[in-house]
Amino acid sequence: MPIVGLRPFKITRAAEKFHSKYGFEIFSNVLHMMRTAHKFGEPEKSKIIKDIKRNIRKHKFEKNREKINDLIYDLKNAVFDLDYKLQVKRGLVPHIPNTKETKRITVQ
């Protein structure tokens, strides 16, 4: 639905092909994140879904190939982070705090 007061965005044929090519990958990542968010429970679930929607809205009408690739990369990282948080919450993986000491240990 168009935003009142703004003319509709012009999407060229090339941009439309690009969106259809990468749209499934973007959609599958977002769908996985939404399903994972529902496993967290109510207070965390709504915050996670708001973050997902806000990040997607920023790139909604993006035509630039590099920025769409950045979005896909960010979504994949977010999927892994969300899966890790769920595993930590369930106790499957020990929580490693992100501090200078742990960074120094992992580098050595």
N, C-alpha and C positions, 0 to 999 in steps of 0.2 A: 504494500500500500504506500503510495507516495506521501511524502511529508508535506503538509500544507505550507504553501508559500515558496517551495523550492520546485524547480522544474525537474522532471525525472532524469536520472543519471543516464548518460549515453554509454552503452556498452557496445563496443565494436564486435564484429564477427570473430576476429582473432582472439579478443579477450574472452568471448563467450566459449570458444573452443578450449581455451586454456582453463577456464573455470570448470568446464565439464570434464576435462582431463584430470584435474587435481581435486575436483569437488568431492569425489568419493573418498579420497584419502582424508581430507579435512573432516568430512561428515563422520567417517568411521572412528576417527580419533575422538571427536566430540561426543559421539554416542557412547563410546567406551568410558569416557570420563563421567558422563551423566550416570551411567549404570553403577560405576564404582562409587560415585558420590552418594547414591542412595544406600549403600552399605554402611556408611559412617554414622547415620542417625541424624536426628532433626537439627540441632543447632549448627553442626558443622556442614551438613548437607546443603542448607540454604546459602551459606557463605560461599561454598565451593561453586555452586551453580551460578551465583551472581558473578563471581570472578570469571567463569567460563564465558558467560554471555557478554560481559564487558569487553573481554579480549577479542571475541569474535566480532562485535559491533565495530571495533576500530578498523577491521580489515574487510568490512562487508562489501564495499564496492571497489576494492583494490584491483587495479589493472596492471600494476607493475610486477613483473615476473619475479624479481628478486625479493620483493616484500611478501609475495605469496609463499615463496620458498622459506622465508624467515618464519612466516606464520606456521607452516607445516612443521618446521624444526622445533619451534616453541611448543606446539601442541604435543609433539612426540615426547619432549622433555617433561611437559606437564603430566602426561599419561604415566610416565615412569615414576615421577615424584608422588603422584596420587596412589599408585599401586604400592609403592614403598611405605607410605604413611599408613595405608590399610594393613599391610603386613605387620608393621610395628604395633599398631593398635591391637591386632589379634594375637600378638606375641610370637609370631612365626620368625621374626628377625629381631635381634637385639638393637635397641636404639643407640646410635652413635651420635653424641652431641657435636655440633659444628663449632668447634672452638679452635683457637690457635694451636693448642697442645695436640689435638687430634690431627690437625693439618700437618704439623711438624712430624708426627709419628708416621703418617702415611707417605710423606715425601721421602723419608730416609729408607 
